[in-house]
Amino acid sequence: MRVKRLLGPERAPIELRMRTGGKVLRARVWVNGKRARGAVTRFADRRGITARLGAYDGVHYGRDRVVATIRYRDHRLARVKRVVHVSRRRPLTGAGPDRKTVPGRGVRLDGSWSKPTRPGGRLRYRWTVVGRP
């Protein structure tokens, strides 16, 4: 498993990429004991996973414990554990869960999971539409 720490306001602070030894049936990731929901995607050939993890998934500044559990099509189970460090150089983003909507219907955006670089510091939000139907 390769774990990268990404720096930049548009990226999750931790990106986990793992090439597996077989076809993945299901993958789950936990960060500091909290299950990361919706953050895990399989590679196109189903032989690996990618997870982009942020504050909503349980990531915080300092040491974070990441555990990935992989279930293969042949029902084998694998568990990989890593400890990563998240620096306070940039704000920790947490936009909340992914949302689906239909054209013409509003979406409420919430950045309340985000954390400033200093305790008590202020955050500014800027939202950008990245795709349209």
N, C-alpha and C positions, 0 to 999 in steps of 0.2 A: 504494500500500500504506500502510495506517495501522498504526503500531506504538504500543501503549499499554503503559505500565509500571503494573502493578497492585500496590497495596499492601494487604496483608491476609493473614493466615495461611492462609485457605482458597483463595486464588487463586494462579495461577502468576505469577511475577514479570514475564513478558512475554506479552502477547496480541497476536498479529499478525492483522489483518483486512485482506483484500485483495479488492476487487471487480475482476473481470476483464472483458475485452472479448469473451468467448465462453464456450461451455460447457466446463467443466473435465473432462478425462478422468482425469488423475492429477496430484497435487501432492506435492512433496517439499520438506522444509525441513531446512536444515543450520544448526547453531549452532556457531561456532568450529571448523568442519571436521568436526563429528560429526553424523550424520544423526539427526534427531528422529523417533523411531518411535512411531506411534500417536497423535501429538499433533495431526495435521492432519485437519480435517473440511471437507467441501464444504458450501456454502450449499444450501438446499433446491432452489433453481432452477438449481443447478450453475454459477452465474455468479460464484463467488467462493469463498474459503477462509478458515478460521479456524484458528489454531494457538495452543494454550496451552503455553508452554514453561517448564520449570523446571530444576532442577539435574540431574535424570536425563537431560535432553536436551542437556546440555553448557553450560548457562547458568552463569556465575560472576559474582562481584562485579566491578564495574568495567565496562570496555568489552567488549561482545559483538558479534561479527559474525554477522548473520543473512542467509542466502541462501535465497530461495524459487524453486523451479523449477516451472513450470506447463506441462503438456502439454494442449493443447486437442483437442477431438474431431476437428477438421480437420487435426490433426497439427502445428500450429504449436507452437513452443516459446518460452517467455518466462522470463527470469531477472531477479530483482529482488534488490538487495543493500542492506542497511541496517546501520548501526552504532548500537547502543543502549547506554545506561549503566544498570547495576543498582546501586542504593544499598545501603549496609550498615545502613539504618535498621531493617530487619526480617530475620529469619532467611530463608535461601534454602531453600525446600522441595524435596524430591526423594523422592517416595513410590515410585519405581520404575515398572515397566511396568504397564499395565492388565492385570487378570486376570479370567478368567471361571471360574465354578465352578457346581456343582449344589447344590441345597438339601441340607442335612445334612452337607456336606463342609466341612472347615476350610480357612481361607485364612491363610497366614503373611504378616503385614504387616511391611514393612521400610522404615525411614526413614533408612537409612545414607547415602543420597545427600544428605541435608539438611546445611546448613552454618550454624553460629552466626554472629551479627553480628560477633564478635571472634574472631580466631584463638585456639584453646585454650578458648573459651567452652563452656558447657554448653547442651544442648537438652533440653526436656521434650516428650514426645509425648502427644497425646490423639487417639484414633481414634473416629470416629463412623460409625455405620451410616446411610447416606443413602438406601437403598432396599432393599426386600425383595420376593421373588417373590409 
